Amino acid sequence: MRLQGKTALVTGGGSGIGEATAAALMKEGCRVAICGRREDVLKEAAARAPGLLFKAADVSERADVEALFAWAAKELGRIDILVNAAGINVPKRMMGDLSPENWDLLLKVNATGAYNCVRAVLPQMKERGDGLIVNVSSISGKRASPLGGVGYNASKFAMTALGISVGEEVKDLGIRVTNIYPGEVDTPILKNRPSPVTPEHRARMMKPEDVADAVLMTACLPPRACVRELVIVPTRQGYI
């Protein structure tokens, strides 16, 4: 129970990496709340993890984020750990196919959503001189490739820069910021791949729990230690 007495808010917590991370944190004694756009999905996740708190919120909408953090202040008190795990992609992701609307959507959810939550949590962390922010970016936020697509790559590069920049700003205040860059993970986002993923391909991917364990490792470090960046990929996947 290494996180006994700690609290965490996990965005995108209804499925995939977010849900797995919430479960991993809870097993170590952390009190956890999740958010996501679909309340039915959140309810199902909470049923699988008794004690898990949830609230529907679209992190790309600032009014939703304000309401989310007001709710979290009542339910959790302070937020010791923020995990930005909300993210999307679209099937038509090459430059010639990516619509302006989907470009805007990808940047709004993947990059602006993380910004909105970081902006909301930082004042209380600065006041305490303590806190951990974990951004679940992507290997696409380190090395752009056709697999992620133009908009997803750009949004994850933006999320990467956000985490690095904020981390440099707040390190002397005792606040830690970690960017994690997963490679291919078997999560629901795969349904938006341009081509169906074969069972053999899925078998070579990481599972959400693998990334969750990486998040947990950073969360369990003492305040004097910070993992700035962490790349985690399937053994058989190259760096790009």
C-alpha positions in Angstrom: 0.0 0.0 0.0 2.7 2.5 -1.1 0.2 5.2 -1.9 -2.0 5.0 1.2 -3.4 8.4 1.9 -2.8 9.7 -1.6 -5.4 10.8 -4.1 -5.5 10.7 -7.9 -7.6 11.9 -10.8 -7.3 9.9 -14.0 -8.7 11.3 -17.3 -9.8 8.9 -19.9 -10.3 6.5 -17.0 -13.3 4.5 -18.4 -11.2 2.1 -20.5 -7.8 1.2 -21.8 -4.7 2.7 -20.2 -6.7 5.1 -18.0 -8.8 2.4 -16.4 -5.8 0.1 -15.9 -3.9 3.0 -14.3 -6.8 3.8 -11.9 -6.9 0.1 -10.9 -3.1 0.0 -10.3 -3.2 3.1 -8.2 -6.1 1.8 -6.1 -4.3 -1.4 -5.4 -1.6 0.6 -3.7 -4.0 2.4 -1.4 -4.6 5.5 -3.5 -8.1 7.1 -3.5 -8.9 7.5 -7.2 -11.5 9.3 -9.4 -11.8 8.9 -13.1 -13.4 11.0 -15.8 -14.5 10.5 -19.4 -17.0 11.6 -21.9 -19.4 8.7 -21.5 -21.1 8.1 -18.1 -22.2 4.6 -19.0 -18.6 3.6 -19.7 -17.5 5.1 -16.4 -20.2 3.3 -14.5 -19.0 0.0 -15.9 -15.4 0.8 -15.0 -16.5 1.7 -11.4 -18.4 -1.6 -11.1 -15.2 -3.4 -11.9 -13.3 -1.5 -9.2 -15.4 -1.0 -6.1 -14.6 2.3 -4.5 -13.6 4.0 -7.7 -15.2 7.5 -8.0 -16.2 8.9 -11.4 -17.7 11.9 -13.1 -18.5 12.5 -16.8 -16.5 15.3 -18.3 -15.0 16.3 -21.7 -11.5 17.5 -20.9 -11.4 19.4 -24.1 -14.2 21.7 -22.8 -13.0 24.2 -20.2 -16.4 24.5 -18.5 -16.4 20.7 -18.0 -12.9 20.8 -16.6 -13.8 23.5 -14.1 -16.9 21.5 -13.0 -14.7 18.3 -12.8 -12.1 19.9 -10.5 -14.7 21.5 -8.3 -16.3 18.1 -7.9 -12.9 16.5 -7.2 -12.2 19.1 -4.5 -15.3 17.9 -2.7 -14.8 14.2 -3.2 -11.0 13.9 -2.9 -9.9 17.1 -1.2 -6.5 17.7 -2.7 -5.3 16.0 -5.9 -1.8 14.5 -5.3 -1.6 12.8 -8.7 -3.1 13.8 -12.1 -2.8 11.3 -14.9 -3.7 12.7 -18.3 -4.7 9.5 -20.2 -7.6 10.8 -22.3 -6.8 10.5 -26.0 -8.4 9.8 -29.4 -7.5 9.1 -33.0 -9.4 8.9 -36.3 -9.4 6.4 -39.1 -8.7 8.9 -41.9 -5.4 10.3 -40.6 -3.2 10.9 -43.6 -2.8 14.5 -44.8 -4.8 14.0 -47.9 -7.7 12.4 -45.9 -7.6 14.3 -42.6 -10.5 16.8 -42.5 -10.0 20.2 -40.9 -12.7 19.2 -38.4 -10.8 16.1 -37.3 -7.5 18.0 -37.1 -9.2 20.5 -34.7 -10.7 17.6 -32.7 -7.4 15.8 -32.3 -5.6 18.9 -31.1 -8.5 19.8 -28.9 -8.8 16.5 -27.1 -5.2 15.3 -27.0 -3.4 18.5 -26.4 -5.8 21.2 -25.2 -7.5 18.6 -22.9 -4.2 17.9 -21.2 -3.5 21.7 -20.9 -6.9 22.3 -19.4 -6.3 19.7 -16.7 -2.8 20.8 -15.9 -3.9 24.4 -15.7 -6.7 23.4 -13.2 -4.5 21.3 -10.9 -1.4 23.4 -10.7 -2.6 26.1 -8.3 -3.2 23.6 -5.5 0.0 21.8 -6.1 2.0 25.0 -6.1 0.4 26.0 -2.8 1.4 22.7 -1.2 4.8 22.5 -2.9 4.1 18.9 -4.0 2.3 16.9 -6.7 2.8 14.6 -9.6 1.4 15.1 -13.2 1.7 12.1 -15.6 1.0 12.7 -19.3 0.3 9.6 -21.2 1.6 10.8 -24.6 2.7 8.3 -27.3 5.7 7.1 -29.2 4.1 9.3 -31.9 4.9 12.3 -29.7 8.6 11.4 -30.0 8.9 10.1 -33.5 6.3 11.0 -36.1 5.3 8.1 -38.3 2.4 7.3 -40.7 1.0 4.9 -38.2 -0.2 7.7 -35.9 -1.2 10.0 -38.7 -0.6 13.8 -39.1 -3.1 15.1 -36.6 -2.4 12.5 -33.9 1.3 13.0 -34.2 1.0 16.8 -34.0 -1.3 16.6 -31.0 1.0 14.2 -29.1 4.1 16.3 -29.9 2.1 19.2 -28.4 1.4 17.1 -25.3 5.0 16.2 -25.1 6.1 19.8 -25.2 3.5 20.8 -22.7 4.8 18.3 -20.2 8.5 19.2 -20.7 7.8 22.9 -20.5 5.6 22.7 -17.4 8.1 20.3 -15.7 10.9 22.8 -16.1 8.7 25.6 -14.7 7.6 23.9 -11.6 10.5 21.6 -10.7 11.9 24.0 -8.1 8.5 24.1 -6.4 8.6 20.3 -5.7 6.2 19.4 -8.4 7.1 16.5 -10.7 5.9 16.1 -14.3 6.4 12.8 -16.2 5.8 12.2 -19.9 5.3 8.5 -20.8 5.5 7.5 -24.5 3.8 4.1 -25.1 4.2 2.2 -28.3 1.4 0.0 -29.6 -1.1 -1.0 -26.8 -4.1 -3.2 -27.2 -6.8 -0.7 -26.3 -10.2 0.4 -27.7 -8.5 3.2 -29.8 -7.5 0.4 -32.2 -11.0 0.4 -33.6 -10.1 3.6 -35.3 -7.1 2.1 -37.2 -7.5 2.6 -41.0 -7.1 -1.2 -41.4 -8.3 -3.9 -39.0 -5.7 -5.2 -36.6 -5.1 -9.0 -36.8 -5.2 -11.2 -33.8 -1.5 -12.0 -34.3 -0.6 -8.3 -34.3 -2.6 -7.7 -31.1 -0.8 -10.5 -29.4 2.5 -8.7 -30.0 1.2 -5.4 -28.5 1.5 -4.3 -24.9 -1.5 -4.5 -22.6 -2.9 -1.4 -20.8 -1.6 -2.9 -17.5 1.9 -2.6 -18.8 1.6 1.1 -19.2 -0.3 1.4 -15.9 2.7 -0.3 -14.2 5.0 2.4 -15.6 2.7 5.1 -14.3 2.6 3.4 -10.9 6.4 3.2 -10.8 6.6 7.0 -11.2 3.9 7.6 -8.6 5.6 5.4 -6.0 9.0 7.2 -6.2 9.9 9.5 -3.4 9.4 13.2 -4.0 13.1 13.7 -4.4 13.1 11.5 -7.6 11.3 12.3 -10.9 11.1 10.4 -14.2 11.0 13.1 -16.8 10.4 10.9 -19.8 9.8 7.2 -20.3 9.5 5.3 -23.5 7.8 1.9 -23.3 7.2 -0.2 -26.3 6.4 -3.9 -27.2 9.6 -5.9 -27.3 9.2 -6.6 -31.0 8.4 -3.0 -31.9 11.1 -0.7 -33.2 11.6 2.8 -31.9 9.6 4.2 -34.8 
